[in-house]
Amino acid sequence: MIIDLIMEFKQLIIQGLLSTIKLSLIGIVLSTIWGFVIGFFRNSKSEFLRIFGYYYVEVFRNIPLIVQIFFIYFAFNIADVFPFLKVVAKVLHVDDSNAFFSALMALVLYTSAYISEVVRSGLNAIPYSQIEGAMSLGLTRIQIIRYVIIPELFLIIIPALTNQYLNLIKNSSLAMTIGVAELTFVTQQIDAETFRGFEAATIVTILYIVLTLTTSFVMNFVNRWVSKNGRRVFA
C-alpha cells in the first residue's frame, strides 16, 4: 500500500519535498529578477546592452539544462568560488552546498533566459503612445517606468510568467543527476531499497501536482489582484 510506503519513508519524502521547494522558490525569485534585467537590456537604447542580452538568451536558452547543470557542477566548486554560499547552505540546511547551488545556478540561468523573452515581448506590447503621453506630461524616465511601463507590463506577462515558474518546478527534478536529494532522487532511493518504484513514483507525482497546482493558484490570484489594484500600487 502507498500509505505504508509513505509512513516508512516519511522523513525521506519530506526532505525531498523541502529540497524541491527550496530550489523552486529561490530559483523563481532569482530568475525573475535576472530575467527582468536581461529583458530590459534587450530593449535598451545601449547597443552593448542589447547585444549582451541577445547573446545571453541565445546561449542559455539553447544549451540543454542538464548540460548546464553538469558543466557548472564539474567545472566549478560553487561554494569555494562564492564562500558566502556555505553560510547560506547552513541557513537552508543544505548538506551538499556545491550540488545544490550548481543546480540552482543552472536553473536560474536557463529560466531567466526565457523570462527575459517574456519581459521583452511584454515591453513591445505596450503602446508607445502611452509612453509619449507620459513624456508630454513631463514625467521623467524613472517615473515613466514606474507609473506606466511596470503596471502595464505585469498585466501582460503574468500568465506567461506562470508557465515559466511551472517549468522551473518541473525542471528542478534534473538536480537529482548531481546528487541533490529532491523528490525524483527520493523516488530512486525508495525503489532501490524496496523495489516498489511504481508506488514511489505515484507519491512523487502527486506531490509535483500539488506543487504546480498551488503555484498556478497563487499566480492566478496575483493576476486577478494586479488586474484590479496594479496601477494603484505603483501610483
C-alpha contacts under 8 A as a table, 3 or more apart, distances in Angstrom:
res1	aa1	res2	aa2	distance
1	M	4	D	5.40
1	M	5	L	6.62
1	M	199	E	7.86
2	I	5	L	5.05
2	I	6	I	6.19
2	I	199	E	5.83
2	I	200	A	7.76
2	I	203	I	7.46
3	I	6	I	5.04
3	I	7	M	6.24
4	D	7	M	5.18
4	D	8	E	6.12
5	L	8	E	5.09
5	L	9	F	6.09
5	L	10	K	7.90
5	L	199	E	7.73
5	L	200	A	7.65
6	I	9	F	5.35
6	I	10	K	5.18
6	I	13	I	7.55
6	I	203	I	7.83
7	M	10	K	5.00
9	F	12	L	5.31
9	F	13	I	6.16
9	F	190	I	7.66
10	K	13	I	5.22
10	K	14	I	6.14
11	Q	14	I	5.16
11	Q	15	Q	6.14
12	L	15	Q	5.09
12	L	16	G	6.22
12	L	186	V	6.79
13	I	16	G	5.07
13	I	17	L	6.08
13	I	183	L	6.98
13	I	186	V	6.44
14	I	17	L	5.03
14	I	18	L	6.10
15	Q	18	L	5.19
15	Q	19	S	6.23
15	Q	181	A	7.46
15	Q	182	E	7.32
16	G	19	S	5.12
16	G	20	T	6.25
16	G	181	A	5.53
16	G	182	E	3.98
16	G	183	L	4.51
16	G	184	T	7.86
16	G	185	F	7.45
16	G	186	V	6.08
17	L	20	T	5.15
17	L	21	I	6.16
17	L	182	E	6.24
17	L	183	L	5.64
17	L	207	L	7.74
18	L	21	I	4.99
18	L	22	K	6.07
18	L	182	E	7.53
19	S	22	K	5.11
19	S	23	L	6.18
19	S	180	V	7.83
19	S	181	A	6.67
19	S	182	E	5.05
19	S	183	L	7.63
20	T	23	L	5.20
20	T	24	S	6.00
20	T	169	I	7.55
20	T	172	S	6.67
20	T	173	S	7.70
20	T	182	E	5.16
20	T	183	L	6.41
21	I	24	S	5.04
21	I	25	L	5.90
22	K	25	L	5.41
22	K	26	I	5.98
22	K	92	L	7.97
23	L	26	I	5.61
23	L	27	G	5.67
23	L	100	F	7.87
23	L	104	L	6.12
23	L	169	I	7.97
23	L	172	S	6.73
24	S	27	G	5.04
24	S	28	I	5.91
24	S	168	L	6.57
24	S	169	I	5.30
24	S	172	S	6.84
25	L	28	I	5.16
25	L	29	V	6.34
26	I	29	V	5.25
26	I	30	L	6.15
26	I	104	L	7.90
27	G	30	L	5.31
27	G	31	S	5.74
27	G	104	L	6.21
27	G	105	M	7.98
27	G	107	L	6.47
27	G	108	V	5.55
27	G	168	L	7.51
28	I	31	S	5.35
28	I	32	T	5.91
28	I	108	V	7.60
28	I	165	Y	6.26
28	I	168	L	7.34
29	V	32	T	5.31
29	V	33	I	6.35
30	L	33	I	5.22
30	L	34	W	6.13
30	L	108	V	6.34
31	S	34	W	5.17
31	S	35	G	5.54
31	S	107	L	7.82
31	S	108	V	4.62
31	S	109	L	6.95
31	S	111	T	6.02
31	S	112	S	4.53
31	S	115	I	7.46
32	T	35	G	4.98
32	T	36	F	6.08
32	T	112	S	6.32
32	T	115	I	6.70
33	I	36	F	5.34
33	I	37	V	6.46
34	W	37	V	5.02
34	W	38	I	6.24
34	W	112	S	6.00
34	W	116	S	7.93
35	G	38	I	5.18
35	G	39	G	5.92
35	G	111	T	7.76
35	G	112	S	4.15
35	G	113	A	6.20
35	G	114	Y	7.44
35	G	115	I	5.00
35	G	116	S	4.32
35	G	119	V	7.51
36	F	39	G	4.90
36	F	40	F	6.14
36	F	112	S	7.92
36	F	115	I	7.10
36	F	116	S	5.67
36	F	119	V	6.20
37	V	40	F	5.31
37	V	41	F	6.22
37	V	116	S	7.47
38	I	41	F	4.81
38	I	42	R	6.25
38	I	53	G	5.42
38	I	112	S	7.91
38	I	113	A	7.68
38	I	116	S	5.46
39	G	42	R	5.18
39	G	43	N	6.83
39	G	53	G	7.26
39	G	115	I	7.54
39	G	116	S	4.03
39	G	117	E	6.17
39	G	118	V	7.61
39	G	119	V	5.15
39	G	120	R	4.91
40	F	43	N	5.21
40	F	44	S	6.03
40	F	116	S	7.78
40	F	119	V	7.40
40	F	120	R	6.75
41	F	44	S	4.90
41	F	49	L	5.14
41	F	50	R	5.38
41	F	52	F	7.64
41	F	53	G	5.59
42	R	49	L	6.84
42	R	50	R	4.56
42	R	51	I	7.56
42	R	53	G	5.21
42	R	54	Y	6.44
42	R	120	R	6.59
43	N	50	R	6.57
43	N	120	R	6.71
43	N	123	L	7.82
44	S	47	E	7.37
44	S	49	L	6.46
44	S	50	R	5.98
45	K	49	L	7.97
45	K	50	R	7.57
46	S	49	L	5.39
46	S	50	R	6.31
47	E	50	R	5.06
47	E	51	I	6.11
48	F	51	I	5.23
48	F	52	F	6.07
49	L	52	F	4.99
49	L	53	G	6.00
50	R	53	G	5.15
50	R	54	Y	6.07
51	I	54	Y	5.04
51	I	55	Y	6.21
52	F	55	Y	5.45
52	F	56	Y	6.01
53	G	56	Y	5.09
53	G	57	V	6.24
54	Y	57	V	5.39
54	Y	58	E	6.24
55	Y	58	E	4.94
55	Y	59	V	5.90
56	Y	59	V	5.35
56	Y	60	F	6.15
56	Y	113	A	7.05
57	V	60	F	5.57
57	V	61	R	5.56
57	V	113	A	4.78
57	V	114	Y	7.35
57	V	116	S	7.68
57	V	117	E	7.91
58	E	61	R	5.52
58	E	62	N	5.99
58	E	113	A	7.99
59	V	62	N	5.58
59	V	63	I	6.39
60	F	63	I	5.50
60	F	109	L	6.51
60	F	110	Y	5.40
60	F	113	A	6.30
61	R	64	P	7.63
61	R	110	Y	5.95
61	R	111	T	7.94
61	R	113	A	5.80
61	R	114	Y	6.80
63	I	67	V	6.83
63	I	68	Q	6.90
64	P	67	V	5.36
64	P	68	Q	6.58
65	L	68	Q	5.06
65	L	69	I	6.23
65	L	106	A	6.83
65	L	107	L	7.30
65	L	110	Y	6.54
66	I	69	I	4.99
66	I	70	F	6.22
66	I	174	L	6.52
67	V	70	F	5.16
67	V	71	F	6.02
68	Q	71	F	5.07
68	Q	72	I	6.08
68	Q	106	A	5.73
69	I	72	I	5.43
69	I	73	Y	6.03
69	I	102	S	6.33
69	I	103	A	5.52
69	I	106	A	5.36
69	I	107	L	7.98
69	I	175	A	7.54
69	I	178	I	7.92
70	F	73	Y	5.14
70	F	74	F	5.95
70	F	178	I	7.34
71	F	74	F	5.46
71	F	75	A	5.55
71	F	76	F	7.94
72	I	75	A	5.34
72	I	76	F	5.63
72	I	78	I	7.93
72	I	102	S	5.72
72	I	103	A	7.98
72	I	106	A	7.22
73	Y	76	F	5.82
73	Y	77	N	6.70
73	Y	78	I	7.62
73	Y	98	N	7.06
73	Y	99	A	6.42
73	Y	102	S	5.28
73	Y	103	A	7.59
73	Y	178	I	7.52
74	F	77	N	7.41
76	F	81	V	7.43
77	N	80	D	5.47
77	N	81	V	6.27
77	N	98	N	5.93
78	I	81	V	5.02
78	I	82	F	5.96
78	I	85	L	7.86
78	I	97	S	7.93
78	I	98	N	5.47
78	I	101	F	6.73
78	I	102	S	6.46
79	A	82	F	5.25
79	A	83	P	5.32
79	A	84	F	7.49
79	A	85	L	5.53
79	A	86	K	5.91
79	A	97	S	6.30
79	A	98	N	5.47
79	A	101	F	7.72
80	D	83	P	5.22
82	F	85	L	5.87
83	P	86	K	5.74
83	P	87	V	7.65
84	F	87	V	5.34
84	F	88	V	6.50
85	L	88	V	4.78
85	L	89	A	5.89
85	L	97	S	7.30
85	L	101	F	7.93
86	K	89	A	4.97
86	K	90	K	6.44
86	K	97	S	6.54
87	V	90	K	5.22
87	V	91	V	6.45
88	V	91	V	5.05
88	V	92	L	6.16
89	A	92	L	5.06
89	A	93	H	5.80
89	A	94	V	4.90
89	A	95	D	7.37
89	A	97	S	5.74
90	K	93	H	4.85
90	K	94	V	6.17
91	V	94	V	7.82
94	V	97	S	5.97
94	V	100	F	7.30
96	D	99	A	5.59
96	D	100	F	6.20
96	D	180	V	7.43
97	S	100	F	5.17
97	S	101	F	5.93
98	N	101	F	5.54
98	N	102	S	5.89
99	A	102	S	5.16
99	A	103	A	6.20
99	A	175	A	7.88
99	A	178	I	6.10
99	A	179	G	6.65
99	A	180	V	6.08
100	F	103	A	5.37
100	F	104	L	6.16
100	F	175	A	7.59
100	F	180	V	5.94
101	F	104	L	4.72
101	F	105	M	5.87
102	S	105	M	5.23
102	S	106	A	6.25
103	A	106	A	5.20
103	A	107	L	6.16
103	A	172	S	7.77
103	A	175	A	5.49
103	A	178	I	7.98
104	L	107	L	5.10
104	L	108	V	6.17
105	M	108	V	5.09
105	M	109	L	6.09
106	A	109	L	5.20
106	A	110	Y	5.98
107	L	110	Y	5.24
107	L	111	T	5.84
107	L	168	L	6.90
107	L	171	N	7.58
107	L	172	S	7.26
108	V	111	T	5.32
108	V	112	S	5.69
109	L	112	S	5.43
109	L	113	A	6.48
110	Y	113	A	5.55
110	Y	114	Y	7.14
111	T	114	Y	5.32
111	T	115	I	6.23
111	T	164	Q	6.94
111	T	168	L	6.70
112	S	115	I	4.81
112	S	116	S	5.87
113	A	116	S	5.27
113	A	117	E	6.70
114	Y	117	E	5.25
114	Y	118	V	6.51
114	Y	164	Q	7.34
115	I	118	V	4.92
115	I	119	V	6.20
115	I	161	L	6.76
115	I	164	Q	6.90
116	S	119	V	4.98
116	S	120	R	6.01
117	E	120	R	4.93
117	E	121	S	6.03
118	V	121	S	5.22
118	V	122	G	6.13
118	V	157	I	6.51
118	V	160	A	6.68
118	V	161	L	7.17
119	V	122	G	4.97
119	V	123	L	6.13
119	V	153	L	7.51
119	V	157	I	6.86
120	R	123	L	5.12
120	R	124	N	6.24
121	S	124	N	5.09
121	S	125	A	6.19
122	G	125	A	5.05
122	G	126	I	6.69
122	G	153	L	5.57
122	G	156	I	5.95
122	G	157	I	5.91
123	L	126	I	5.50
123	L	149	I	7.40
123	L	153	L	6.27
124	N	127	P	7.65
125	A	156	I	8.00
126	I	130	Q	7.61
126	I	149	I	7.37
126	I	152	E	6.88
126	I	153	L	7.27
127	P	130	Q	5.76
127	P	131	I	7.40
128	Y	131	I	5.15
128	Y	132	E	6.25
129	S	132	E	4.94
129	S	133	G	6.00
130	Q	133	G	5.02
130	Q	134	A	6.25
130	Q	148	V	7.39
131	I	134	A	5.05
131	I	135	M	6.19
131	I	144	I	6.92
131	I	148	V	7.12
131	I	149	I	7.87
132	E	135	M	5.00
132	E	136	S	6.14
133	G	136	S	5.06
133	G	137	L	6.45
134	A	137	L	5.15
134	A	138	G	6.71
134	A	139	L	5.76
134	A	144	I	6.38
134	A	148	V	7.58
135	M	138	G	5.16
135	M	139	L	5.39
135	M	140	T	7.22
135	M	144	I	7.61
136	S	139	L	7.52
139	L	142	I	8.00
139	L	143	Q	5.67
139	L	144	I	6.07
140	T	143	Q	5.09
140	T	144	I	6.15
141	R	144	I	5.06
141	R	145	I	6.26
142	I	145	I	5.15
142	I	146	R	6.19
143	Q	146	R	5.03
143	Q	147	Y	5.78
143	Q	148	V	7.72
144	I	147	Y	5.40
144	I	148	V	5.18
144	I	149	I	6.35
145	I	148	V	5.70
145	I	149	I	4.70
145	I	150	I	5.81
146	R	149	I	6.32
146	R	150	I	5.56
146	R	151	P	7.38
146	R	234	F	6.46
147	Y	150	I	6.68
147	Y	151	P	6.61
147	Y	231	R	7.41
147	Y	234	F	5.90
147	Y	235	A	6.21
148	V	151	P	5.98
148	V	152	E	6.31
149	I	152	E	5.36
149	I	153	L	5.80
150	I	153	L	4.96
150	I	154	F	6.22
151	P	154	F	5.48
151	P	155	L	6.48
151	P	230	G	5.89
151	P	231	R	5.55
151	P	234	F	6.95
152	E	155	L	5.22
152	E	156	I	6.45
153	L	156	I	5.23
153	L	157	I	6.17
154	F	157	I	5.35
154	F	158	I	5.82
154	F	226	V	7.48
155	L	158	I	6.38
155	L	223	N	7.23
155	L	226	V	6.67
155	L	227	S	6.26
155	L	230	G	7.80
156	I	159	P	7.58
157	I	160	A	5.32
157	I	161	L	6.02
158	I	161	L	4.92
158	I	162	T	6.15
158	I	219	M	7.39
158	I	223	N	6.23
159	P	162	T	5.15
159	P	163	N	6.74
159	P	219	M	7.78
159	P	220	N	7.89
159	P	223	N	7.54
160	A	163	N	5.25
160	A	164	Q	6.66
161	L	164	Q	5.12
161	L	165	Y	6.24
162	T	165	Y	5.09
162	T	166	L	6.24
162	T	215	T	7.72
162	T	216	S	6.67
162	T	219	M	6.27
163	N	166	L	5.18
163	N	167	N	6.21
164	Q	167	N	4.97
164	Q	168	L	6.17
165	Y	168	L	5.05
165	Y	169	I	6.37
165	Y	215	T	7.78
166	L	169	I	5.19
166	L	170	K	6.38
166	L	212	T	5.96
166	L	215	T	7.19
166	L	216	S	7.76
167	N	170	K	5.16
167	N	171	N	5.91
168	L	171	N	4.93
168	L	172	S	6.08
169	I	172	S	5.31
169	I	173	S	7.64
169	I	211	L	7.91
169	I	212	T	7.26
170	K	173	S	5.95
170	K	208	Y	7.63
171	N	174	L	5.78
172	S	175	A	5.64
173	S	176	M	6.06
173	S	182	E	6.90
173	S	183	L	6.95
173	S	184	T	5.69
173	S	185	F	7.82
174	L	177	T	5.79
175	A	178	I	5.90
175	A	179	G	6.84
175	A	180	V	5.47
175	A	182	E	7.29
176	M	179	G	4.93
176	M	180	V	4.91
176	M	181	A	6.31
176	M	182	E	6.45
176	M	184	T	6.48
176	M	185	F	5.10
177	T	180	V	7.40
179	G	185	F	7.47
180	V	185	F	7.13
181	A	184	T	7.84
181	A	185	F	5.31
181	A	186	V	6.42
182	E	185	F	5.36
182	E	186	V	6.29
183	L	186	V	5.03
183	L	187	T	6.49
183	L	204	V	6.17
184	T	187	T	5.07
184	T	188	Q	6.73
184	T	204	V	7.02
185	F	188	Q	5.35
185	F	189	Q	6.40
186	V	189	Q	5.04
186	V	190	I	6.16
187	T	190	I	5.32
187	T	191	D	6.12
187	T	197	G	6.88
187	T	200	A	5.28
187	T	201	A	5.85
187	T	204	V	6.92
188	Q	191	D	5.01
188	Q	192	A	6.01
188	Q	197	G	7.32
189	Q	192	A	5.10
189	Q	193	E	6.34
190	I	193	E	5.24
190	I	194	T	5.94
190	I	195	F	7.36
190	I	196	R	7.14
190	I	197	G	7.03
190	I	200	A	6.47
191	D	194	T	5.30
191	D	195	F	4.53
191	D	196	R	5.16
191	D	197	G	4.46
191	D	200	A	6.79
192	A	195	F	5.77
194	T	197	G	7.79
196	R	199	E	5.70
196	R	200	A	6.37
197	G	200	A	5.04
197	G	201	A	5.94
198	F	201	A	5.11
198	F	202	T	6.11
199	E	202	T	5.00
199	E	203	I	6.33
200	A	203	I	5.24
200	A	204	V	6.36
201	A	204	V	5.14
201	A	205	T	5.92
202	T	205	T	5.03
202	T	206	I	6.23
203	I	206	I	5.29
203	I	207	L	6.39
204	V	207	L	5.02
204	V	208	Y	6.19
205	T	208	Y	5.14
205	T	209	I	6.20
206	I	209	I	5.05
206	I	210	V	6.22
207	L	210	V	5.02
207	L	211	L	6.23
208	Y	211	L	5.04
208	Y	212	T	6.13
209	I	212	T	5.23
209	I	213	L	5.90
210	V	213	L	5.26
210	V	214	T	5.95
211	L	214	T	5.20
211	L	215	T	6.21
212	T	215	T	5.02
212	T	216	S	6.14
213	L	216	S	4.99
213	L	217	F	6.07
214	T	217	F	5.06
214	T	218	V	6.16
215	T	218	V	5.17
215	T	219	M	6.11
216	S	219	M	5.17
216	S	220	N	5.99
217	F	220	N	5.13
217	F	221	F	6.18
218	V	221	F	5.10
218	V	222	V	6.19
219	M	222	V	4.86
219	M	223	N	5.98
220	N	223	N	4.95
220	N	224	R	6.26
221	F	224	R	5.22
221	F	225	W	6.09
222	V	225	W	5.00
222	V	226	V	5.93
223	N	226	V	5.22
223	N	227	S	6.11
224	R	227	S	5.09
224	R	228	K	6.44
225	W	228	K	5.28
225	W	229	N	5.83
225	W	230	G	7.06
226	V	229	N	5.09
226	V	230	G	4.13
226	V	231	R	7.73
227	S	230	G	5.90
228	K	231	R	8.00
229	N	232	R	5.26
229	N	233	V	6.32
230	G	233	V	5.33
230	G	234	F	6.81
231	R	234	F	5.44
231	R	235	A	6.10
232	R	235	A	5.06
